[in-house]
Amino acid sequence: LETLLNKERAERLKLEREYMELQNKALSAPGNALGEVRQLRDEVFGLRRDKALAEKKEGDVRRELSAVREQLDGMNMENYRNWQQENNHLKKQVAQLQLEVAAAQEKLDVYRRAGDMPSQLSGMVDSMARGASMPHGHEQPQEEFGLFGTQQGG
């Protein structure tokens, strides 16, 4: 009888251990699953964020492409080359005129230092210094663009 009792106790302890193990697994399973769910949710949110950023960038690129197409509307390669040649020619002309103005300024400074400036030239220089326009329909240029077509002053 005692051996049977010991055998039953051993089996009961074994069953209790199995029960505790199963209970621990059952209690920890939702935690593990919950952790996996959180991780998957974070990945989904990350993917959604990346998708939204990609869609925004795509929209920006589409708008920029549309603006470029509007600017080039009706312009073929030949027209573009002609425009580019004209632009380069005008830049050279501006550079040449700026050199001529600088040379005239230096010549004027020499006359001023020497003190023998012709009276006509002296009157014109004085009126230019006061901001009046040049005689004979020549107007002072209002410079809006620099030497290579870049806008000055912002």
KOLDREN-186786 format. One record per residue (C-alpha): residue in three letters; x negated, y negated, z negated; residue number from 1; chain. Coordinates in steps of 0.02 Angstrom, whole numbers, m for minus. Layout:
N
{rec ALA {X Y Z} NUM A};
...
//
This chain:
154
{rec LEU {0 0 0} 1 A};
{rec GLU {m142 m118 m42} 2 A};
{rec THR {m226 m87 124} 3 A};
{rec LEU {m65 m120 212} 4 A};
{rec LEU {m47 m282 114} 5 A};
{rec ASN {m224 m336 159} 6 A};
{rec LYS {m192 m292 339} 7 A};
{rec GLU {m32 m396 339} 8 A};
{rec ARG {m123 m544 256} 9 A};
{rec ALA {m260 m537 385} 10 A};
{rec GLU {m132 m536 524} 11 A};
{rec ARG {m36 m677 441} 12 A};
{rec LEU {m198 m781 427} 13 A};
{rec LYS {m237 m744 608} 14 A};
{rec LEU {m62 m799 660} 15 A};
{rec GLU {m75 m956 553} 16 A};
{rec ARG {m241 m1000 636} 17 A};
{rec GLU {m166 m973 808} 18 A};
{rec TYR {m16 m1078 757} 19 A};
{rec MET {m132 m1220 696} 20 A};
{rec GLU {m233 m1212 856} 21 A};
{rec LEU {m78 m1219 963} 22 A};
{rec GLN {m8 m1360 858} 23 A};
{rec ASN {m171 m1460 877} 24 A};
{rec LYS {m167 m1431 1065} 25 A};
{rec ALA {14 m1486 1072} 26 A};
{rec LEU {m21 m1643 971} 27 A};
{rec SER {m177 m1691 1069} 28 A};
{rec ALA {m102 m1655 1241} 29 A};
{rec PRO {4 m1814 1247} 30 A};
{rec GLY {m149 m1916 1196} 31 A};
{rec ASN {m255 m1841 1333} 32 A};
{rec ALA {m116 m1859 1460} 33 A};
{rec LEU {m84 m2036 1402} 34 A};
{rec GLY {m269 m2077 1426} 35 A};
{rec GLU {m262 m2007 1602} 36 A};
{rec VAL {m103 m2105 1637} 37 A};
{rec ARG {m186 m2266 1576} 38 A};
{rec GLN {m338 m2233 1684} 39 A};
{rec LEU {m229 m2200 1837} 40 A};
{rec ARG {m125 m2355 1801} 41 A};
{rec ASP {m283 m2461 1791} 42 A};
{rec GLU {m341 m2389 1957} 43 A};
{rec VAL {m173 m2428 2036} 44 A};
{rec PHE {m179 m2607 1973} 45 A};
{rec GLY {m356 m2624 2038} 46 A};
{rec LEU {m304 m2560 2208} 47 A};
{rec ARG {m155 m2677 2213} 48 A};
{rec ARG {m268 m2824 2169} 49 A};
{rec ASP {m393 m2775 2304} 50 A};
{rec LYS {m251 m2757 2429} 51 A};
{rec ALA {m183 m2930 2385} 52 A};
{rec LEU {m356 m3007 2403} 53 A};
{rec ALA {m381 m2921 2570} 54 A};
{rec GLU {m211 m2982 2631} 55 A};
{rec LYS {m253 m3160 2576} 56 A};
{rec LYS {m420 m3154 2668} 57 A};
{rec GLU {m334 m3084 2822} 58 A};
{rec GLY {m208 m3227 2816} 59 A};
{rec ASP {m349 m3355 2799} 60 A};
{rec VAL {m442 m3280 2947} 61 A};
{rec ARG {m283 m3277 3051} 62 A};
{rec ARG {m249 m3461 3012} 63 A};
{rec GLU {m429 m3508 3054} 64 A};
{rec LEU {m421 m3409 3216} 65 A};
{rec SER {m258 m3494 3261} 66 A};
{rec ALA {m335 m3666 3230} 67 A};
{rec VAL {m484 m3623 3340} 68 A};
{rec ARG {m368 m3561 3477} 69 A};
{rec GLU {m270 m3724 3468} 70 A};
{rec GLN {m432 m3823 3484} 71 A};
{rec LEU {m488 m3720 3633} 72 A};
{rec ASP {m316 m3717 3714} 73 A};
{rec GLY {m340 m3752 3898} 74 A};
{rec MET {m529 m3756 3886} 75 A};
{rec ASN {m621 m3632 3994} 76 A};
{rec MET {m807 m3601 3992} 77 A};
{rec GLU {m841 m3725 4133} 78 A};
{rec ASN {m748 m3865 4044} 79 A};
{rec TYR {m841 m3823 3884} 80 A};
{rec ARG {m1011 m3830 3971} 81 A};
{rec ASN {m965 m3997 4053} 82 A};
{rec TRP {m910 m4066 3885} 83 A};
{rec GLN {m1071 m4004 3806} 84 A};
{rec GLN {m1178 m4083 3942} 85 A};
{rec GLU {m1084 m4248 3926} 86 A};
{rec ASN {m1105 m4242 3738} 87 A};
{rec ASN {m1293 m4211 3754} 88 A};
{rec HIS {m1308 m4352 3881} 89 A};
{rec LEU {m1216 m4472 3764} 90 A};
{rec LYS {m1328 m4422 3619} 91 A};
{rec LYS {m1482 m4461 3724} 92 A};
{rec GLN {m1406 m4627 3775} 93 A};
{rec VAL {m1371 m4672 3594} 94 A};
{rec ALA {m1549 m4625 3544} 95 A};
{rec GLN {m1619 m4732 3687} 96 A};
{rec LEU {m1510 m4881 3638} 97 A};
{rec GLN {m1562 m4864 3457} 98 A};
{rec LEU {m1744 m4868 3511} 99 A};
{rec GLU {m1711 m5023 3615} 100 A};
{rec VAL {m1625 m5108 3467} 101 A};
{rec ALA {m1771 m5064 3354} 102 A};
{rec ALA {m1895 m5135 3482} 103 A};
{rec ALA {m1791 m5294 3498} 104 A};
{rec GLN {m1786 m5311 3308} 105 A};
{rec GLU {m1976 m5294 3301} 106 A};
{rec LYS {m1996 m5422 3440} 107 A};
{rec LEU {m1879 m5540 3348} 108 A};
{rec ASP {m1979 m5518 3188} 109 A};
{rec VAL {m2137 m5564 3284} 110 A};
{rec TYR {m2053 m5723 3348} 111 A};
{rec ARG {m1994 m5767 3174} 112 A};
{rec ARG {m2167 m5745 3101} 113 A};
{rec ALA {m2247 m5846 3239} 114 A};
{rec GLY {m2117 m5983 3220} 115 A};
{rec ASP {m2097 m6011 3406} 116 A};
{rec MET {m1926 m5933 3432} 117 A};
{rec PRO {m1831 m6010 3579} 118 A};
{rec SER {m1685 m6118 3521} 119 A};
{rec GLN {m1554 m6014 3614} 120 A};
{rec LEU {m1619 m5856 3532} 121 A};
{rec SER {m1626 m5941 3363} 122 A};
{rec GLY {m1442 m5992 3373} 123 A};
{rec MET {m1391 m5818 3427} 124 A};
{rec VAL {m1490 m5739 3284} 125 A};
{rec ASP {m1411 m5857 3158} 126 A};
{rec SER {m1235 m5818 3220} 127 A};
{rec MET {m1272 m5631 3214} 128 A};
{rec ALA {m1337 m5649 3037} 129 A};
{rec ARG {m1171 m5730 2988} 130 A};
{rec GLY {m1078 m5581 3065} 131 A};
{rec ALA {m1011 m5669 3220} 132 A};
{rec SER {m1000 m5576 3384} 133 A};
{rec MET {m1134 m5594 3516} 134 A};
{rec PRO {m1108 m5721 3656} 135 A};
{rec HIS {m1049 m5680 3832} 136 A};
{rec GLY {m929 m5542 3777} 137 A};
{rec HIS {m1064 m5432 3699} 138 A};
{rec GLU {m1000 m5364 3536} 139 A};
{rec GLN {m1097 m5289 3395} 140 A};
{rec PRO {m1067 m5102 3389} 141 A};
{rec GLN {m973 m5036 3240} 142 A};
{rec GLU {m1071 m4878 3208} 143 A};
{rec GLU {m959 m4737 3150} 144 A};
{rec PHE {m1066 m4590 3203} 145 A};
{rec GLY {m1250 m4555 3181} 146 A};
{rec LEU {m1381 m4508 3308} 147 A};
{rec PHE {m1318 m4331 3337} 148 A};
{rec GLY {m1131 m4356 3321} 149 A};
{rec THR {m1123 m4333 3133} 150 A};
{rec GLN {m1007 m4451 3043} 151 A};
{rec GLN {m1095 m4576 2931} 152 A};
{rec GLY {m1040 m4621 2756} 153 A};
{rec GLY {m941 m4464 2715} 154 A};
//
